[in-house]
């Protein structure tokens, strides 16, 4: 005995290929501003930890507090900065 299943009428045939209404490319402007500020802070006061960068960002008003949520954003942006720095150094074309 075989049963036939009918697809729900609200399903699209290929959902992964449908156009998205959210067209976001690149990074958030606030994240890019954090990365730029972190670069300047790190260059001015080498060596410095991620928490030290967080203190300086808090002192300048770029993050609201030293709460875990804000520091996780700082650590995420710091990891992006490190990745981008290594990526650029690795794939930079010789002059």
ChimeraX commands (.cxc) that place a marker at each C-alpha (Angstrom):
marker #1 position 0.00,0.00,0.00 radius 0.5
marker #1 position 1.63,3.20,-1.14 radius 0.5
marker #1 position 0.54,6.59,0.03 radius 0.5
marker #1 position 1.10,9.70,-1.98 radius 0.5
marker #1 position 2.12,12.81,-0.16 radius 0.5
marker #1 position 1.19,16.19,-1.52 radius 0.5
marker #1 position 3.44,19.15,-0.95 radius 0.5
marker #1 position 2.07,21.97,1.10 radius 0.5
marker #1 position 0.83,24.86,-1.07 radius 0.5
marker #1 position 3.01,27.36,0.82 radius 0.5
marker #1 position 6.26,25.63,-0.12 radius 0.5
marker #1 position 8.29,26.85,-3.06 radius 0.5
marker #1 position 9.90,24.31,-5.37 radius 0.5
marker #1 position 13.50,25.42,-4.75 radius 0.5
marker #1 position 13.65,27.47,-1.53 radius 0.5
marker #1 position 17.44,27.77,-1.51 radius 0.5
marker #1 position 17.42,29.48,-4.91 radius 0.5
marker #1 position 14.72,32.05,-4.17 radius 0.5
marker #1 position 15.67,35.70,-4.06 radius 0.5
marker #1 position 16.17,37.13,-0.61 radius 0.5
marker #1 position 14.68,40.44,0.44 radius 0.5
marker #1 position 17.75,41.07,2.59 radius 0.5
marker #1 position 20.58,42.19,0.29 radius 0.5
marker #1 position 23.48,42.75,2.66 radius 0.5
marker #1 position 27.05,42.55,1.50 radius 0.5
marker #1 position 30.16,43.24,3.50 radius 0.5
marker #1 position 30.49,44.22,7.13 radius 0.5
marker #1 position 28.38,46.43,9.35 radius 0.5
marker #1 position 29.57,50.05,9.45 radius 0.5
marker #1 position 29.92,49.88,13.24 radius 0.5
marker #1 position 32.12,46.79,12.96 radius 0.5
marker #1 position 34.30,48.50,10.37 radius 0.5
marker #1 position 34.60,51.54,12.65 radius 0.5
marker #1 position 35.63,49.25,15.53 radius 0.5
marker #1 position 38.25,47.55,13.34 radius 0.5
marker #1 position 39.64,50.93,12.27 radius 0.5
marker #1 position 39.79,52.17,15.87 radius 0.5
marker #1 position 41.35,48.90,17.05 radius 0.5
marker #1 position 44.05,49.18,14.41 radius 0.5
marker #1 position 44.95,52.68,15.59 radius 0.5
marker #1 position 44.90,51.62,19.25 radius 0.5
marker #1 position 47.00,48.51,18.62 radius 0.5
marker #1 position 49.59,50.43,16.61 radius 0.5
marker #1 position 49.85,53.14,19.25 radius 0.5
marker #1 position 50.28,50.82,22.22 radius 0.5
marker #1 position 52.00,47.58,21.28 radius 0.5
marker #1 position 51.80,45.00,22.88 radius 0.5
marker #1 position 48.16,45.08,24.00 radius 0.5
marker #1 position 45.55,42.46,24.78 radius 0.5
marker #1 position 42.01,42.26,23.48 radius 0.5
marker #1 position 40.73,43.40,26.87 radius 0.5
marker #1 position 43.12,46.35,26.78 radius 0.5
marker #1 position 41.74,47.33,23.40 radius 0.5
marker #1 position 38.24,47.00,24.88 radius 0.5
marker #1 position 39.15,49.39,27.72 radius 0.5
marker #1 position 40.42,51.97,25.25 radius 0.5
marker #1 position 37.34,51.60,23.04 radius 0.5
marker #1 position 35.14,52.08,26.11 radius 0.5
marker #1 position 37.12,55.13,27.19 radius 0.5
marker #1 position 36.65,56.73,23.77 radius 0.5
marker #1 position 32.93,55.87,23.73 radius 0.5
marker #1 position 32.97,53.42,20.82 radius 0.5
marker #1 position 31.40,50.71,22.99 radius 0.5
marker #1 position 28.74,51.29,25.63 radius 0.5
marker #1 position 30.22,49.22,28.45 radius 0.5
marker #1 position 32.64,46.45,29.26 radius 0.5
marker #1 position 29.78,43.95,29.42 radius 0.5
marker #1 position 30.22,40.51,27.90 radius 0.5
marker #1 position 28.01,41.38,24.92 radius 0.5
marker #1 position 30.15,44.38,23.98 radius 0.5
marker #1 position 33.43,42.60,24.62 radius 0.5
marker #1 position 32.32,39.67,22.45 radius 0.5
marker #1 position 31.74,42.18,19.64 radius 0.5
marker #1 position 35.24,43.56,20.24 radius 0.5
marker #1 position 36.79,40.09,20.19 radius 0.5
marker #1 position 34.87,39.22,17.01 radius 0.5
marker #1 position 36.01,42.41,15.28 radius 0.5
marker #1 position 39.56,41.76,16.50 radius 0.5
marker #1 position 39.53,38.28,15.00 radius 0.5
marker #1 position 38.25,39.75,11.71 radius 0.5
marker #1 position 41.06,42.31,11.80 radius 0.5
marker #1 position 43.67,39.61,12.39 radius 0.5
marker #1 position 42.25,37.47,9.59 radius 0.5
marker #1 position 42.10,40.35,7.13 radius 0.5
marker #1 position 45.63,41.46,8.03 radius 0.5
marker #1 position 46.99,37.94,7.41 radius 0.5
marker #1 position 44.93,37.56,4.23 radius 0.5
marker #1 position 46.21,40.84,2.81 radius 0.5
marker #1 position 49.79,40.01,3.76 radius 0.5
marker #1 position 49.50,36.52,2.25 radius 0.5
marker #1 position 47.95,37.57,-1.06 radius 0.5
marker #1 position 49.55,40.97,-1.55 radius 0.5
marker #1 position 51.07,41.28,-4.96 radius 0.5
marker #1 position 54.71,42.31,-5.13 radius 0.5
marker #1 position 55.29,45.85,-6.31 radius 0.5
marker link #1:1,2 radius 0.2
marker link #1:2,3 radius 0.2
marker link #1:3,4 radius 0.2
marker link #1:4,5 radius 0.2
marker link #1:5,6 radius 0.2
marker link #1:6,7 radius 0.2
marker link #1:7,8 radius 0.2
marker link #1:8,9 radius 0.2
marker link #1:9,10 radius 0.2
marker link #1:10,11 radius 0.2
marker link #1:11,12 radius 0.2
marker link #1:12,13 radius 0.2
marker link #1:13,14 radius 0.2
marker link #1:14,15 radius 0.2
marker link #1:15,16 radius 0.2
marker link #1:16,17 radius 0.2
marker link #1:17,18 radius 0.2
marker link #1:18,19 radius 0.2
marker link #1:19,20 radius 0.2
marker link #1:20,21 radius 0.2
marker link #1:21,22 radius 0.2
marker link #1:22,23 radius 0.2
marker link #1:23,24 radius 0.2
marker link #1:24,25 radius 0.2
marker link #1:25,26 radius 0.2
marker link #1:26,27 radius 0.2
marker link #1:27,28 radius 0.2
marker link #1:28,29 radius 0.2
marker link #1:29,30 radius 0.2
marker link #1:30,31 radius 0.2
marker link #1:31,32 radius 0.2
marker link #1:32,33 radius 0.2
marker link #1:33,34 radius 0.2
marker link #1:34,35 radius 0.2
marker link #1:35,36 radius 0.2
marker link #1:36,37 radius 0.2
marker link #1:37,38 radius 0.2
marker link #1:38,39 radius 0.2
marker link #1:39,40 radius 0.2
marker link #1:40,41 radius 0.2
marker link #1:41,42 radius 0.2
marker link #1:42,43 radius 0.2
marker link #1:43,44 radius 0.2
marker link #1:44,45 radius 0.2
marker link #1:45,46 radius 0.2
marker link #1:46,47 radius 0.2
marker link #1:47,48 radius 0.2
marker link #1:48,49 radius 0.2
marker link #1:49,50 radius 0.2
marker link #1:50,51 radius 0.2
marker link #1:51,52 radius 0.2
marker link #1:52,53 radius 0.2
marker link #1:53,54 radius 0.2
marker link #1:54,55 radius 0.2
marker link #1:55,56 radius 0.2
marker link #1:56,57 radius 0.2
marker link #1:57,58 radius 0.2
marker link #1:58,59 radius 0.2
marker link #1:59,60 radius 0.2
marker link #1:60,61 radius 0.2
marker link #1:61,62 radius 0.2
marker link #1:62,63 radius 0.2
marker link #1:63,64 radius 0.2
marker link #1:64,65 radius 0.2
marker link #1:65,66 radius 0.2
marker link #1:66,67 radius 0.2
marker link #1:67,68 radius 0.2
marker link #1:68,69 radius 0.2
marker link #1:69,70 radius 0.2
marker link #1:70,71 radius 0.2
marker link #1:71,72 radius 0.2
marker link #1:72,73 radius 0.2
marker link #1:73,74 radius 0.2
marker link #1:74,75 radius 0.2
marker link #1:75,76 radius 0.2
marker link #1:76,77 radius 0.2
marker link #1:77,78 radius 0.2
marker link #1:78,79 radius 0.2
marker link #1:79,80 radius 0.2
marker link #1:80,81 radius 0.2
marker link #1:81,82 radius 0.2
marker link #1:82,83 radius 0.2
marker link #1:83,84 radius 0.2
marker link #1:84,85 radius 0.2
marker link #1:85,86 radius 0.2
marker link #1:86,87 radius 0.2
marker link #1:87,88 radius 0.2
marker link #1:88,89 radius 0.2
marker link #1:89,90 radius 0.2
marker link #1:90,91 radius 0.2
marker link #1:91,92 radius 0.2
marker link #1:92,93 radius 0.2
marker link #1:93,94 radius 0.2
marker link #1:94,95 radius 0.2
view
